[in-house]
Amino acid sequence: MASITIRNLDDELKAQLRVVAAGHGRSMEEKARVILRQTLARHQKHGGLGSRIHSRFAAVGGADLDLPARQDKARAASFDG
């Protein structure tokens, strides 16, 4: 297992961590591990951008679109007037 040292930690923040840890029956180190684990888990990306957009709006419902079949080959956009 790895370990880290956190320097320049505010005394007030350390006191808050001690109180919260004691309230949960944990050591300050264990509580810090729990906080880091939970925070990093929330920031994990699951899937690509399209999947994340879909999951965000899935509860709202979808839209069924009738897309016409493509007749022509795709071509580059022209910005010349």
C-alpha positions in Angstrom: 0.0 0.0 0.0 1.1 3.5 -0.7 1.1 6.4 1.7 1.0 10.1 1.4 1.9 13.0 3.6 -0.3 16.1 3.5 1.7 19.2 4.5 0.4 22.6 5.4 -3.0 21.3 6.5 -4.9 24.0 8.4 -5.4 23.3 12.1 -9.1 24.0 11.7 -9.5 21.5 8.9 -7.5 18.9 10.9 -9.8 19.5 13.9 -12.9 19.1 11.7 -11.5 15.8 10.3 -10.8 14.5 13.8 -14.4 15.3 15.0 -16.0 13.8 11.9 -13.9 10.7 12.1 -14.6 10.2 15.8 -18.3 10.7 15.1 -18.1 7.8 12.6 -15.9 5.6 14.9 -12.9 5.9 12.6 -9.4 7.2 12.8 -8.5 10.4 11.0 -6.5 8.4 8.5 -9.4 6.0 7.8 -11.8 8.9 7.4 -9.4 10.7 5.0 -9.2 7.4 2.9 -13.0 7.2 2.8 -13.4 10.8 1.8 -10.8 10.4 -1.0 -12.3 7.2 -2.2 -15.9 8.7 -2.3 -14.7 11.9 -4.0 -12.7 10.1 -6.7 -15.5 7.6 -7.4 -17.8 10.5 -8.2 -15.4 11.8 -10.7 -14.8 8.6 -12.6 -15.9 8.8 -16.2 -18.1 5.9 -17.3 -18.3 5.5 -21.0 -17.7 8.1 -23.7 -19.3 11.5 -24.1 -22.3 10.1 -26.0 -23.0 7.5 -23.3 -22.7 10.1 -20.5 -25.1 12.5 -22.3 -27.5 9.6 -22.9 -27.4 8.6 -19.2 -28.0 12.2 -18.1 -31.2 12.6 -20.2 -32.5 9.0 -20.2 -34.9 9.7 -17.4 -36.6 12.5 -19.4 -37.4 10.1 -22.2 -36.2 9.7 -25.7 -37.2 11.1 -29.1 -38.0 8.8 -32.0 -36.7 10.5 -35.2 -37.5 9.3 -38.7 -34.2 9.9 -40.4 -34.2 9.7 -44.2 -31.9 7.2 -45.8 -28.7 8.8 -47.0 -28.7 9.0 -50.8 -25.5 10.9 -51.5 -22.0 10.2 -50.1 -20.9 12.5 -47.3 -18.9 15.5 -48.5 -16.8 18.1 -46.9 -18.4 21.4 -45.9 -17.8 24.3 -48.2 -17.4 27.7 -46.6 -16.8 29.7 -49.8 -19.9 31.9 -49.9 
